[in-house]
Amino acid sequence: MRALGLVGVLLALLIVAWVAKDQLSVTQAHLPPVPGAGPANAAASVHDQAKQFEAQYKNAVDDAVKQNEKALKAAQ
């Protein structure tokens, strides 16, 4: 009886692995190529993304502070 349960679990695992493999291959096939994404540009690309994220975060914090200041002035 245990062997039958083990076979069922292994069969389910194989089915899940097969479906996951198919999904990942479809996802990889439909991704558009990233311009300039060669190995030489990888570090520069990550650095540029970090700078862009930092600037967006700083702008969001500045906007939140400005809104808070406006709300405090309006409440007075």
Protein Blocks (a to p, Z undefined) as FASTA:
>chain_A
ZZmmmmmmmmmmmmmmmmmmmmmmmmmmmpccdehiafklmmmmmmmmmmmmmmmmmmmm
mmmmmmmmmmmmmmZZ
